[in-house]
Amino acid sequence: MARQCGFSVSAEELATVVRNHDGKSLRHHRGVDGVARKVNVSLADGVKSDETSARAEVYGANKYTEKPPRTFWMFLWDASQDMTLLLLAFCAFISVVIGLATEGWPGGMYDGLGIMLTIFLVVMITAASDYKQSLQFRDLDREKKKIDMQVTRDGYRQKVSIYDIVVGDIVHLSIGDQVPADGLYVDGYSLVVDESSLSGESEPVHLSSANPFLLGGTKVQDGSGRMLVTAVGMRTEWGNLMETLSQGGEDETPLQVKLNGVATIIGKIGLAFAVLTFTVLMARFLVGKANAPGGLLRWKGADALSVLNFFAVAVTIVVVAVPEGLPLAVTLSLAFAMKKLMQERALVRHLSACETMGSASCICTDKTGTLTTNHMVVEKVWASGAAQTVSTAKGFDELRLSVSENFTRVLLEGVFHCSGSEVVTSKDGRTSVMGTPTETAILEFGLEVEKYTKVEHAAAKKLKVEPFNSVKKTMAVVIASPNAAGHPRAFLKGASEVVLSRCSSVIDGTGSVEKLTDAKAKRVASAIDAFACEALRTLCLAYQDVGSASDVPGDGYTLIAVFGIKDPLRPGVREAVKTCHDAGINVRMVTGDNINTAKAIARECGILTDDGIAIEGPEFRAKSPNEMRELIPKIQARTATLSSSLKSEFACMVKADAIGLSVVCVCR
């Protein structure tokens, strides 16, 4: 079928190349370029949009075969298997039989039917609640899997749903992205992938031309790059793994386990007393029967009725002892709690959350995207020795008048080339920025500078790229700079305190380079602190002319500018924090930002109070256990490097647990 549609390689043959890491087969196909030719795709322009349906028909769609959803009758059956309900059902049946024998129709039916009605209500409510919950989570999972990926199609870089990716697509990958399908590495910079979800190996895999195999379902840990999709859906390694896995059953909640245990104990005690009562009554009856004329050999209908009454008394004891209202009460309370959480736009996957959330006394929350909107804009910029507000047209005019064209060219060169994001133009001619919120803010600032100064950045070839790394807190790029007569020029961008410490000079408004004296460095540091105190995230941009393309200097840079980027608070955050405080719940913020930025945001949210403490991660981890015990109750904001923040959060939670706090961690 592939050859009939104009492709030179079959779906299964193409899939096995990556799945088996078959370098020999890849060489047989003449490498990545050869595979691209066989699937009729240009590595520069990507797939043509009008070919996607044909490719999906030949090579399959990027969707996995899912286990059929459970029906309502399956939930009904599960709900009816509760041991307490089964015991009650048996008691109800015996009660009906004895009632009919002793009281006749319809009086003898009432007790048994009442128990049966309770059982019916419990089973129906439980099944309906679980079924409704499963439908909601099915929809939630479907929405959660709708990941947008950046691909090149028709010569344009654009976003498409992960479900719409087809064999031959050129996918752009960056840090944090999920690899959407199996494919081959085309090009990139320091691309590192975490394959632990598939292989179980924690060691990251470095991608290169020598090792070009990318597996769907893995995560990009570092770097950036492009990949050629060779297999999608069930033909990927992840699809094969999904086929062998089966969905596990739902566990009971802690409250349900305890109450079931209580019901079991009560049932056993009731059964023991019922047996004892029946034994005593029968013993008395048999003793009296033995002393009566005729003894134990003469039985009348009245005697049989007496024995039946004794059995009815025993069953009544069991029925009364077993709390038939307990399962209904638990089901109704959990369903009510789940409904209340749904009204707060919080879906509950495990019902135990409904029980444990009420005992939480501390919430540890991330900042970016949780407390804030995660839509960043450059609010202020320090350049040519002064800080300017650039959130208005007036601010851009003042910036334009304070700097020369030479300075503007260097600034724009650094803004547009030292970036992991990209300015793209759609088919209709509209310009947009694709990338992380921070990078997007800086590139949008660059576009505004071009608009107001009428100076455009020049295209330049990237000779080397060191992507942003959470340990180094910087990214660097070496380009063949048009402003340096084509000679290599290195740009460095990242955390202000890191970049500033690696600078030895500064460029002024005229474009001249001056030595960065201690006095000037202090003024820059003061500007950075001032930005941070205004809840602005700060980034520095610097450059240095270098001798070779592979040379990324460690220091000796020339400072260009300091950016103050703002991420506004989400609506309702202050009110939510106040509500938590009024309820006696302590809210703590954990972020990778500068300590002053963290303090400003925490104060703006109402998290950091006058008697609270904000502390940096290294300082916190240097404390002894006893010092931590005294310090943790007072900590309201904490900063950490991104690489260690997760471990720090666990350390905080463990320590908090040791001093009797119940902690909930909120992440994006």
Secondary structure as GFF3:
##gff-version 3
##sequence-region A 1 668
A	DSSP	alpha_helix	11	19	.	.	.	ID=ss1
A	DSSP	alpha_helix	23	28	.	.	.	ID=ss2
A	DSSP	alpha_helix	31	38	.	.	.	ID=ss3
A	DSSP	three_ten_helix	49	51	.	.	.	ID=ss4
A	DSSP	alpha_helix	52	59	.	.	.	ID=ss5
A	DSSP	alpha_helix	72	79	.	.	.	ID=ss6
A	DSSP	alpha_helix	83	102	.	.	.	ID=ss7
A	DSSP	three_ten_helix	107	109	.	.	.	ID=ss8
A	DSSP	alpha_helix	110	144	.	.	.	ID=ss9
A	DSSP	beta_strand	148	153	.	.	.	ID=ss10
A	DSSP	beta_strand	156	161	.	.	.	ID=ss11
A	DSSP	three_ten_helix	162	164	.	.	.	ID=ss12
A	DSSP	beta_strand	170	173	.	.	.	ID=ss13
A	DSSP	beta_strand	182	194	.	.	.	ID=ss14
A	DSSP	alpha_helix	196	199	.	.	.	ID=ss15
A	DSSP	beta_strand	205	206	.	.	.	ID=ss16
A	DSSP	beta_strand	213	214	.	.	.	ID=ss17
A	DSSP	beta_strand	219	231	.	.	.	ID=ss18
A	DSSP	three_ten_helix	233	235	.	.	.	ID=ss19
A	DSSP	alpha_helix	237	244	.	.	.	ID=ss20
A	DSSP	alpha_helix	254	291	.	.	.	ID=ss21
A	DSSP	three_ten_helix	295	297	.	.	.	ID=ss22
A	DSSP	alpha_helix	301	321	.	.	.	ID=ss23
A	DSSP	alpha_helix	325	343	.	.	.	ID=ss24
A	DSSP	alpha_helix	352	356	.	.	.	ID=ss25
A	DSSP	three_ten_helix	357	359	.	.	.	ID=ss26
A	DSSP	beta_strand	362	365	.	.	.	ID=ss27
A	DSSP	beta_strand	377	383	.	.	.	ID=ss28
A	DSSP	beta_strand	386	389	.	.	.	ID=ss29
A	DSSP	alpha_helix	393	402	.	.	.	ID=ss30
A	DSSP	alpha_helix	405	417	.	.	.	ID=ss31
A	DSSP	beta_strand	422	425	.	.	.	ID=ss32
A	DSSP	beta_strand	431	434	.	.	.	ID=ss33
A	DSSP	alpha_helix	437	453	.	.	.	ID=ss34
A	DSSP	beta_strand	462	469	.	.	.	ID=ss35
A	DSSP	beta_strand	474	480	.	.	.	ID=ss36
A	DSSP	three_ten_helix	482	484	.	.	.	ID=ss37
A	DSSP	beta_strand	488	495	.	.	.	ID=ss38
A	DSSP	alpha_helix	496	501	.	.	.	ID=ss39
A	DSSP	beta_strand	503	507	.	.	.	ID=ss40
A	DSSP	beta_strand	513	515	.	.	.	ID=ss41
A	DSSP	alpha_helix	518	533	.	.	.	ID=ss42
A	DSSP	beta_strand	537	545	.	.	.	ID=ss43
A	DSSP	beta_strand	557	566	.	.	.	ID=ss44
A	DSSP	alpha_helix	573	582	.	.	.	ID=ss45
A	DSSP	beta_strand	586	591	.	.	.	ID=ss46
A	DSSP	alpha_helix	595	605	.	.	.	ID=ss47
A	DSSP	beta_strand	613	616	.	.	.	ID=ss48
A	DSSP	alpha_helix	617	621	.	.	.	ID=ss49
A	DSSP	alpha_helix	625	631	.	.	.	ID=ss50
A	DSSP	three_ten_helix	632	634	.	.	.	ID=ss51
A	DSSP	beta_strand	635	639	.	.	.	ID=ss52
A	DSSP	alpha_helix	642	658	.	.	.	ID=ss53
A	DSSP	beta_strand	663	666	.	.	.	ID=ss54
###
